[in-house]
Amino acid sequence: MRSFVSGHRADSPRDFLELALGTPLELWLGVDGESEEERAARLDAARDILTDPDYSSMPDDLIRLAAQVVDCHPELFDVLPLTRPARRRPVRRGAAA
């Protein structure tokens, strides 16, 4: 089965999200190793997009999309208790006699 968003083929979940949002995910999430200058430019571009009238419904669309993900895939949000590992005591090594 193929998925299409606005006439564009989405081959992966990442493609689907980018097509649904209309922007690359990196714009919102950043990339590993980006400099402070790159981060500032990315956030500035994101702010510009959010103030663009064509994207005025984007926050509502994102909330709706997140709610659908939670509804369709509740297992993604299963919380499992983590057991605390036993506390290890430091090994003391005596001086050689």
N, CA, C and O of each residue as an XYZ file, in Angstrom:
388
protein
N       0.845     -1.179      0.000
C       0.000      0.000      0.000
C       0.890      1.243      0.000
O       1.872      1.320      0.739
N       0.539      2.183     -0.818
C       1.299      3.419     -0.904
C       0.531      4.534     -0.217
O      -0.699      4.563     -0.224
N       1.285      5.451      0.376
C       0.669      6.607      1.024
C       1.008      7.852      0.227
O       2.146      8.050     -0.200
N      -0.004      8.684      0.035
C       0.191      9.939     -0.677
C      -0.344     11.085      0.180
O      -1.391     10.963      0.815
N       0.383     12.189      0.189
C      -0.048     13.403      0.876
C       0.013     14.520     -0.138
O       1.083     14.821     -0.667
N      -1.111     15.136     -0.415
C      -1.190     16.236     -1.381
C      -0.555     15.867     -2.720
O       0.123     16.683     -3.345
N      -0.784     14.636     -3.145
C      -0.275     14.203     -4.439
C       1.168     13.750     -4.444
O       1.682     13.364     -5.494
N       1.840     13.785     -3.302
C       3.231     13.359     -3.209
C       3.308     12.011     -2.487
O       2.625     11.786     -1.489
N       4.144     11.131     -3.008
C       4.282      9.803     -2.412
C       5.141      9.864     -1.154
O       6.217     10.463     -1.155
N       4.659      9.244     -0.087
C       5.405      9.154      1.169
C       5.894      7.720      1.319
O       5.093      6.813      1.548
N       7.199      7.508      1.192
C       7.772      6.167      1.264
C       8.117      5.731      2.686
O       8.349      4.546      2.927
N       8.154      6.650      3.609
C       8.519      6.313      4.987
C       7.713      7.198      5.940
O       7.135      8.200      5.517
N       7.673      6.835      7.214
C       6.994      7.713      8.185
C       7.576      9.122      8.192
O       6.847     10.098      8.365
N       8.886      9.227      8.004
C       9.531     10.544      7.969
C       9.018     11.358      6.778
O       8.714     12.543      6.914
N       8.923     10.707      5.599
C       8.374     11.388      4.419
C       6.949     11.857      4.688
O       6.577     12.979      4.345
N       6.165     10.994      5.300
C       4.771     11.333      5.587
C       4.693     12.568      6.487
O       3.906     13.478      6.227
N       5.507     12.600      7.542
C       5.495     13.758      8.442
C       5.930     15.029      7.730
O       5.315     16.081      7.901
N       6.983     14.937      6.938
C       7.455     16.131      6.225
C       6.408     16.647      5.252
O       6.205     17.856      5.132
N       5.745     15.735      4.559
C       4.694     16.156      3.628
C       3.484     16.703      4.377
O       2.865     17.670      3.931
N       3.144     16.100      5.498
C       2.003     16.572      6.280
C       2.279     17.947      6.877
O       1.387     18.795      6.925
N       3.507     18.170      7.331
C       3.862     19.459      7.933
C       4.163     20.522      6.878
O       3.949     21.713      7.101
N       4.658     20.076      5.735
C       5.045     21.023      4.691
C       6.421     21.612      4.900
O       6.808     22.552      4.206
N       7.162     21.074      5.846
C       8.520     21.539      6.124
C       9.378     20.335      6.513
O       8.846     19.317      6.955
N      10.693     20.442      6.353
C      11.553     19.345      6.795
C      11.555     19.240      8.329
O      11.476     20.251      9.027
N      11.646     18.030      8.831
C      11.648     17.835     10.286
C      12.827     18.533     10.956
O      12.713     19.007     12.086
N      13.964     18.593     10.253
C      15.149     19.216     10.836
C      14.909     20.670     11.223
O      15.551     21.187     12.137
N      13.982     21.329     10.527
C      13.675     22.720     10.861
C      13.161     22.832     12.291
O      13.465     23.802     12.987
N      12.391     21.853     12.730
C      11.785     21.901     14.057
C      12.613     21.180     15.111
O      12.605     21.561     16.281
N      13.330     20.132     14.693
C      14.057     19.303     15.650
C      15.544     19.607     15.727
O      16.201     19.265     16.710
N      16.077     20.248     14.693
C      17.502     20.504     14.667
C      18.263     19.281     14.193
O      17.673     18.244     13.889
N      19.572     19.415     14.134
C      20.440     18.312     13.726
C      21.595     18.211     14.713
O      21.974     19.188     15.359
N      22.138     17.013     14.812
C      23.283     16.814     15.697
C      24.451     17.680     15.259
O      24.750     17.779     14.069
N      25.099     18.295     16.211
C      26.302     19.064     15.933
C      26.083     20.446     15.356
O      27.040     21.072     14.900
N      24.836     20.952     15.359
C      24.639     22.290     14.800
C      25.230     23.335     15.742
O      25.181     23.190     16.964
N      25.782     24.374     15.160
C      26.385     25.439     15.949
C      25.291     26.340     16.520
O      24.126     26.244     16.134
N      25.678     27.198     17.428
C      24.716     28.157     17.998
C      24.172     29.081     16.909
O      22.996     29.444     16.928
N      25.020     29.456     15.971
C      24.588     30.325     14.881
C      23.574     29.602     13.982
O      22.570     30.186     13.573
N      23.845     28.335     13.682
C      22.919     27.549     12.862
C      21.592     27.350     13.589
O      20.523     27.427     12.984
N      21.677     27.093     14.899
C      20.456     26.909     15.698
C      19.620     28.183     15.696
O      18.403     28.131     15.522
N      20.273     29.327     15.888
C      19.557     30.603     15.902
C      18.880     30.860     14.554
O      17.738     31.316     14.507
N      19.584     30.566     13.464
C      19.003     30.766     12.124
C      17.819     29.830     11.908
O      16.802     30.232     11.342
N      17.949     28.574     12.359
C      16.867     27.603     12.205
C      15.630     28.038     12.982
O      14.515     27.986     12.463
N      15.827     28.465     14.219
C      14.695     28.909     15.036
C      14.057     30.176     14.476
O      12.840     30.350     14.549
N      14.881     31.057     13.917
C      14.355     32.275     13.287
C      13.475     31.915     12.088
O      12.403     32.491     11.904
N      13.933     30.961     11.278
C      13.141     30.519     10.124
C      11.836     29.867     10.589
O      10.786     30.081      9.983
N      11.900     29.085     11.648
C      10.689     28.438     12.171
C       9.690     29.492     12.657
O       8.488     29.372     12.421
N      10.195     30.519     13.334
C       9.298     31.601     13.778
C       8.642     32.304     12.602
O       7.454     32.626     12.646
N       9.418     32.541     11.549
C       8.857     33.167     10.343
C       7.744     32.319      9.751
O       6.711     32.843      9.335
N       7.954     31.009      9.715
C       6.929     30.117      9.166
C       5.670     30.170     10.015
O       4.564     30.214      9.476
N       5.819     30.168     11.320
C       4.638     30.178     12.201
C       3.845     31.475     12.105
O       2.650     31.493     12.398
N       4.502     32.563     11.696
C       3.776     33.838     11.557
C       3.205     34.023     10.157
O       2.433     34.952      9.922
N       3.578     33.142      9.219
C       3.056     33.206      7.851
C       1.576     32.817      7.860
O       1.225     31.773      8.410
N       0.700     33.633      7.265
C      -0.734     33.317      7.256
C      -1.060     31.954      6.645
O      -2.050     31.329      7.027
N      -0.232     31.482      5.690
C      -0.478     30.169      5.082
C      -0.311     29.035      6.087
O      -0.866     27.952      5.899
N       0.445     29.277      7.148
C       0.701     28.247      8.161
C      -0.020     28.543      9.474
O       0.330     27.970     10.506
N      -1.008     29.414      9.456
C      -1.655     29.825     10.700
C      -2.330     28.666     11.437
O      -2.490     28.718     12.657
N      -2.723     27.627     10.707
C      -3.375     26.491     11.376
C      -2.380     25.414     11.789
O      -2.783     24.387     12.335
N      -1.087     25.625     11.541
C      -0.097     24.588     11.824
C      -0.102     24.121     13.280
O      -0.107     22.911     13.505
N      -0.102     25.002     14.278
C      -0.131     24.498     15.659
C      -1.340     23.593     15.931
O      -1.203     22.553     16.576
N      -2.502     23.982     15.450
C      -3.694     23.143     15.637
C      -3.561     21.821     14.898
O      -3.970     20.776     15.406
N      -2.989     21.865     13.699
C      -2.783     20.643     12.924
C      -1.823     19.697     13.640
O      -2.039     18.485     13.661
N      -0.760     20.255     14.226
C       0.203     19.431     14.949
C      -0.420     18.784     16.179
O      -0.156     17.616     16.467
N      -1.235     19.524     16.897
C      -1.915     18.962     18.067
C      -2.860     17.848     17.633
O      -2.932     16.805     18.283
N      -3.572     18.062     16.553
C      -4.481     17.040     16.026
C      -3.709     15.793     15.608
O      -4.135     14.674     15.894
N      -2.572     15.980     14.931
C      -1.741     14.861     14.503
C      -1.193     14.090     15.705
O      -1.193     12.859     15.709
N      -0.730     14.814     16.718
C      -0.220     14.149     17.925
C      -1.321     13.358     18.624
O      -1.076     12.251     19.103
N      -2.519     13.909     18.687
C      -3.641     13.201     19.308
C      -3.974     11.931     18.538
O      -4.294     10.908     19.144
N      -3.903     11.981     17.211
C      -4.159     10.792     16.401
C      -3.106      9.722     16.646
O      -3.433      8.537     16.714
N      -1.850     10.123     16.780
C      -0.779      9.161     17.055
C      -1.011      8.492     18.405
O      -0.878      7.274     18.524
N      -1.352      9.270     19.409
C      -1.616      8.706     20.738
C      -2.804      7.755     20.684
O      -2.782      6.694     21.308
N      -3.837      8.130     19.945
C      -5.032      7.300     19.842
C      -4.753      6.001     19.092
O      -5.225      4.939     19.497
N      -3.998      6.078     18.012
C      -3.741      4.896     17.172
C      -2.618      4.008     17.716
O      -2.603      2.806     17.451
N      -1.692      4.579     18.464
C      -0.525      3.826     18.944
C      -0.260      4.081     20.426
O       0.784      4.632     20.774
N      -1.184      3.691     21.305
C      -0.961      3.946     22.731
C       0.254      3.207     23.279
O       0.813      3.604     24.301
N       0.670      2.123     22.599
C       1.828      1.362     23.081
C       3.119      2.182     23.044
O       4.079      1.862     23.745
N       3.143      3.240     22.227
C       4.321      4.098     22.175
C       4.542      4.842     23.485
O       5.636      5.335     23.759
N       3.493      4.915     24.282
C       3.570      5.704     25.501
C       3.485      4.841     26.758
O       3.228      5.346     27.851
N       3.705      3.530     26.592
C       3.736      2.657     27.759
C       4.911      3.050     28.647
O       6.026      3.263     28.170
N       4.645      3.140     29.922
C       5.694      3.489     30.869
C       6.031      2.235     31.662
O       5.157      1.613     32.266
N       7.282      1.881     31.653
C       7.728      0.703     32.383
C       8.582      1.145     33.555
O       9.464      1.992     33.409
N       8.316      0.566     34.723
C       9.159      0.932     35.863
C      10.567      0.371     35.664
O      10.739     -0.772     35.240
N      11.538      1.167     35.967
C      12.923      0.732     35.860
C      13.402      0.291     37.229
O      13.157      0.974     38.224
N      14.074     -0.830     37.287
C      14.620     -1.277     38.568
C      15.941     -0.573     38.787
O      16.733     -0.384     37.864
N      16.148     -0.204     39.988
C      17.389      0.487     40.324
C      18.475     -0.562     40.542
O      18.281     -1.500     41.315
N      19.599     -0.416     39.878
C      20.655     -1.409     40.058
C      21.183     -1.382     41.487
O      21.187     -0.345     42.150
N      21.627     -2.547     41.941
C      22.192     -2.625     43.292
C      23.399     -1.705     43.365
O      24.179     -1.590     42.419
N      23.527     -1.071     44.485
C      24.638     -0.148     44.672
C      25.920     -0.939     44.890
O      25.981     -1.813     45.754
N      26.917     -0.634     44.119
C      28.185     -1.350     44.262
C      29.096     -0.585     45.196
O      29.191      0.641     45.151
N      29.755     -1.339     46.035
C      30.720     -0.716     46.946
C      32.075     -0.696     46.258
O      32.436     -1.654     45.575
N      32.825      0.380     46.428
C      34.135      0.437     45.786
C      35.057     -0.633     46.368
O      35.022     -0.916     47.565
N      35.865     -1.212     45.516
C      36.826     -2.211     45.954
C      38.063     -1.487     46.458
O      38.645     -0.653     45.765
N      38.444     -1.823     47.668
C      39.655     -1.205     48.234
C      40.829     -2.152     48.027
O      40.800     -3.324     48.400
N      41.806     -1.617     47.448
C      43.003     -2.440     47.188
C      44.087     -2.007     48.151
O      44.476     -0.840     48.213
N      44.545     -2.958     48.878
C      45.613     -2.665     49.857
C      46.961     -2.537     49.183
O      47.171     -3.047     48.083
N      47.865     -1.858     49.846
C      49.225     -1.687     49.315
C      49.947     -3.010     49.432
O      49.777     -3.734     50.413
N      50.753     -3.327     48.434
C      51.511     -4.575     48.445
C      52.549     -4.516     49.555
O      53.206     -3.491     49.739
N      52.703     -5.617     50.301
C      53.626     -5.627     51.425
C      54.979     -6.114     51.041
O      55.873     -6.181     51.885
